[in-house]
Amino acid sequence: MGPTVRTFIYLSIGAIIQGLGMGLFLFPHHIPSGGAAGIAILNEYFWNVPHGWTLWLVNVPLLFAAVKYLGAASAGKTIFSVTVTSLTVDLIGLLLPRAISIPWIDLVFGAFLFGIGVGILFKNGASSGGMAILAQIFANVFKRAPGQMMFWINGVIFFLTAFVIGWWIFLFAICTQWLGTQVLDRVYNGKITFVKLRKALHI
């Protein structure tokens, strides 16, 4: 198996894990995992636009920035990852439109999966799309952890989403971001790997 094929397998895994976290656990409670997800929730709330469509369309202008600052290869990987994530989210929305459990429980599972998925994407030269593109750019420029950058960038959209739907959304979104970015940075820095997860779960 060549390195390119291996990379796209990892990208597919990361994108699907991210999509599972969002589609199964976060979106049913209107909890945004990030800025683009917040916009997707608002579009679905006002105009009944599927989350996956918005996630994909929001990334188009940002991908121009990704080409300039991150390179064409990273932008191509990001387009692939965003497409897989969007398809995963929409498929879950069709098969399982209702929430699995209460918000706080789903928040933990959703944030954990989201962080793992985005961490895998970052490690393989892609972005999860949306505000994560800006986070990766700023992380490269300022030499900071990408999770920290993404946490602060998404704050404004969280305020807007909370203002429209309910202020409890802001608390859920911040908690999701904090937990998700903690997991993201540990995956990105190699502190969480598939081997370590298998050992921890005794698989």
N, C-alpha and C positions, 0 to 999 in steps of 0.2 A: 504494500500500500504506500503510494507516494505521499510526500508531505502536504501537497495541495489537497488531495482527497481526504487525508486525515484532518486537516484544518477545517474543511467544510463539514465533516462529520461532527466535530466538536462544536462548530457554529450551530449546526442543526439541533444538537442536544441542548446547548445553552438557550437557543431561541424558543424551543419547545418548553423547557423548564420555566422560562420567564413567562411564556403564554399561559401555562398551567397556573402559575401563581396569580396572574392577573385575572384570567377568565373564570377559574374555579372559586377563588377565595376573595378577591378584592372587588372586582367590578359588580358582583351581585349586591354588594352593600354600598355601592357608589364611592368606594374608597380609591382615590388616585394613588398609583404607585410612583407617579412622576408628573412633570408638566404636561407632556403630550397625553398621558392618561387622563389628566384633569380636563383637558380640552375635549377628549373623547367622551368623557362622562357628561359634560355640558351639552355636547352635540346630541347625545342619545336622550338626554333629559328634555331638551327643547324641541328637537326635530326628529327624534327616533332614528337617528343615523347609527348603524352598527358600529360598535367600538373599533373593530378591526379596520374598517375603512378609514376612519379618522386617524388612527394611529399611523397608517401608511401615508395618507395625504399630508399630514402635518410635517412629515419628514422631508418632503421634496425640497423646500427652500433651504432647510438646514443642511441637506446633503451637499449643496454647493459649497458651503463653508467647510464641510468635511473634506471635499476634494482639494480645496486650497490649503488647509492647515494640516490635514492628516494624510493626504495623498490619495490617489485614485484607487489603490488596492484596498485601503481601509474603507473608502466610500462604497466600493463594490461589495465588500463583505457585509457592510452595514445594510445595504439595500437587500441583500439576501436574508440577513438575520431578521430585519423588520418585516419582510414578507412572510417568513415562516411564523414569526410571532403573531402577526395579524391574522393569518389563516387559522392558527391554533385558537386564538381568542374567539373568532367568529364561529368556529366549529363547536367550541364549548358552549357558546351562547345559544346555539341551535339545539344542542343535545341536553344541556342542563341550565335552563334559564333562571333557576331559583338558587338562593344561597344554601350552602351545605349546613352551616351551623350559625351560632350567634356571632356578631361582629368581632369581638375581641379574640375569639378562638381562630376564626378565619383570617384575621389580620396577622396573627403570628405565623400561621402556615404560609399565607400568601407572601408576606415579607421575606420569609426564609427562602422560599423557592425563587422569588424575584431576585434576591441578592445572589444566590448561587448562579442563576441563569446569566445575569448581567456580568458577573465576575468571569464566567467562562468566556463570554463574548469579548470582554476587554483583554483577557489573556491571549486570545487568538487574533488580535488586531482589528476587532470590529467594535462597533458601538451598539447599544440597544436601541438607538434612535432617539428622536425627540430631544429633550433637554440633556440627555446623556451625551449627545454629540458635542454640545457646548462644554459639558463637564470634562470630556476627554481632551478637548482642545485646551481648556484652561489648565487641566492637570499637566499637560505637556509643556505649556508655556511657563507656568509658575512652579513646576516640580512639586505638586501637591498630590495627595491621594485622590483618585477620581471620585470616590464616594463622598468625601467632604465637599467637593465642588458641586456635585449633583444635589446634595442636601440643601445648600443655600440657594441655588438657581431656581429650584422648584417652589420656593416659598411664596412668591407672588401669585402663581396660579392656584396654589392651595387656598390662599385668601379669597380669590375670586370664586372658586368652587364652593367654598364654605359659605360665602355670602349668598349664593344662589340656592343651594340645597339645604344647608344647615350648618351651624358653627361646630357641631360635633364632628363634621367631616374633617375640619382642620386638625383637631386633636388626633383622629384616626390616621390622617395623612402624615402628620409629623412623626407619630409612632412608627408607622410603616416605613417612612424614609430612614429614621434612625436605625431601626433593626435591620432593614434591607441593606443599607450602606455599610453597617458593621460587618455583615456577612460578605458583602461584595468585596470590601477591602481585604478580608482574610482569604477569600478565594484568589483574588488578584495577586496577593503577596505569597501565595502558596501555603498558607496556614490551614486551609481547608482544601483537600483533594478528594478524588473519588476513592483512593485507597484508604485514606483516613476515615471517610464517611462509612465505607464498608466495615472497617474495624470497629467503629463506634456503634454501628447497628448490628454487629456480629453476623454480617452476611458472608 
